[in-house]
Structures are given as structure tokens and as C-alpha cells.
Amino acid sequence: MEGRFNKKIISFVLLVVLLAELVVLGYFYYLFQKEVAQNAIALEAKISDLEDQNMFLADALYKEQQKNSEFASQIKQIAGTVGKLDILSKTDKELLQKYSKVYFLNENYIPEDLVNIPPDYVYEEGKKIKFHTKAFPYLQEMLVSAKRNGINLKIISGFRSFGEQGALKNAYLVTYGSGANQFSADQGFSEHQLGTTIDFTTPELGANFDNFKSSSAYDWLLSNAYKYGFVISYPEGNNYYQFEPWHWRFVGKGLAKRLYEDGEYFYDLDQRTIDSYLINIFN
């Protein structure tokens, strides 16, 4: 009996100890879970703060990138403006000025650089004709293209200095009297002094300009000269001189194309509009 009682006592004590351990373990588990939950909450809060900081930094970075982009754009614009000003400062502004009767070109003016036109392109054998160096490649390209299309253009006149124009005009006055004013400019008023103007003919026509308007050469020039930057200065009905189908001036491809497409002529435009094409005259 006593043995059984002792066993029960021992079993009871063991049970109590076991329950006590379970309670203690449960309590520690509770504390652990509580700490885990608190840590999780703290971690979530930290993550949220980091996300907010990340968004703030991303927004700040975007704004800085925008500022840098705008700054780069401004720098590019400034550089472009400086580049344009540099080009304009190196481009002779006289090249697109109007010079006919009422527009005077200084007697001391000479183009910055002139080149002798190759003899193959000159009508009169042995005659030296000069042309603006920067415009010559466009002239040569046009002459080659014309020849390729069966048009044998020859040059009868190019650059004329102030003095040469005066001598020519005086000779015309002796021969034609005041009638010379209808087809010849006084010195200082001639486009030829710019060095970018050409008088064309063909081997068949020679110096007989009267028939040039009926030639295939003139028809070809009307349809194609603008592609190379050339325009007719004095078309039929102009207010300056008689119709001169042989007289063509280099104004650059951009302006020539605009005049051709709009059916206008150089002297139809105001000077401000013309000046806007100066920067690209040789482009």
C-alpha cells in the first residue's frame, strides 16, 4: 500500500514539474513571439522609412537629372549660338546684299578670295575670269551636270572690280548713250563685284546674248540652277535692268531652293529675310 502511495506521489510531483516546465516554456515562447512581432513591426517601419527615403532620393535624382539635362541643353544652345556667330563673323555679309541701282557697294570692296576659272569653262580663249573661291565648287558642279545633260555652258564674265565695272559702263555709254543704263550697272552697283555672279553663253551663241533666252541652255538653267545655289537676278519684268537670262548669281542652295519653289526672285524678298540664309550660304 505504502509503495503504491509513494508511486502516486512521485507521479504527481513529476506531473507538476512537467506542467511547470510547460508553463515556463510557454511563457518563454510567448516572450519570443512577442519579440519577433515587435522586431517585425520595427523592421516594417524601417523598411517603410527606407522606401520613403528611396522615393525621396529617386525624386531628387530625377530633378537633378532634369536640371542637368536643361543645363546641357542650355550649354548646347549657347554653343550653337556661339558657333553660328562664329560662322557669321567669318562669312562676308555682302554676299547676300542687294546691289542694283539703289544699293551701293563700296569701291574698295574685293571678295575675300578669288580663284581663276579653268580655261575649259571660259568662252573666250586666253581670257582670265575670276570667281569666289568658296562658291566655285557649286559652279563647277553645275557646269559638269549641264555638260552631262548635253548643255555646253561657257562663262563670258565673272568677277569685275569697281574700276573694271566703271570702264565697262563708260564704254557702253559711248556706244549706246543713256540706253546703256538699261542693261549695265554703274560701278558700285554691279553684282559682278561680289565675285559670285556669272554671265553664261554657249559656243554657238558666243557674245550674242539676244538669243540666249531662246536657248536650251537657258531652259536648263531655269529648271536646274537652283540645285547648285544659283538664281537669275533680272528676270522678265524686273524693276532694275532689262531681262538678262544669261546673268546668274550664287546665293546658296537654301535660298535658291526657296525662291524656286515659291516662284519668287531674289529682289522680291526683303533684306531681313535674305539675311537669314547667309549662315548657310556655303552649306
C-alpha angles and dihedrals in degrees: 000000000000090000092054091048092052091050090053090049091050092047091050092049091049090050091050091049091048092049090047090052091048091050091049092046091047090051092050090047089052091051090048093050090046091052091047090051092048091047090048091051091047091047092050090050090050091047089050090050091049091049090051090048090047091052090047092049091045090051091046090048091050091050091049090048089051090050091048091048092050090045091050089048091051091048089049091049091048091047089048091049092047089048092051092047089050091051092047092048088056096044119087105243091203091071093082099033120117112249114177124117097310099042115073126206116205114259090231094054116120123165114258093247134006132190130200111249110237113260092241089070096045120092099208112062114238095011116133113221122180130206136181108283096222093047096046096083088060091048092048092048090052093049092050092048092049091050090050088056094050097263113126102199118187129190118234099172140013132152116015122183123226090261095046091051090050092051092048092049092049090051090052091048090054091052103035104020116209088345087079088074089072094064109015129064125222117245110283092028100070124106088212090074088067091065092227099091127091136191110212133202137157131239089254096051100038112172092343098109093170092082097043093093090062095048129105086234091065092047090051092049092050091055100037115019093088090063088068097041100264128130135180109253101198113034124173113299097019120152098233115051140354117286108292110187090171096056114091130171130202111234101157130270096271097057094037091053092048092051092047095049094045095044091237135130132229095254092048091071126078116247094248091059091047092049091059088069096053095089091061099036092117097035 
